[in-house]
């Protein structure tokens, strides 16, 4: 995998993709909170379930 920072990419679409990913993650968290649905996120190399209240499950 390429280890270069995405913000330094030559492709303008690729450069802006990190902002779009962050925006999508924020929206997913909002939807999860409003529907009381757990999110699956990667933390410290492990997939964990996060409840809308912020509680984590392995």
Rosetta blueprint (number, residue, H / E / L):
1 X L
2 X L
3 X L
4 X L
5 X L
6 X H
7 X H
8 X H
9 X L
10 X L
11 X L
12 X H
13 X H
14 X H
15 X H
16 X H
17 X H
18 X H
19 X H
20 X H
21 X H
22 X H
23 X H
24 X H
25 X H
26 X H
27 X H
28 X H
29 X H
30 X H
31 X H
32 X H
33 X H
34 X H
35 X H
36 X L
37 X L
38 X L
39 X E
40 X E
41 X E
42 X E
43 X E
44 X L
45 X L
46 X E
47 X E
48 X E
49 X E
50 X E
51 X L
52 X L
53 X L
54 X L
55 X L
56 X E
57 X E
58 X L
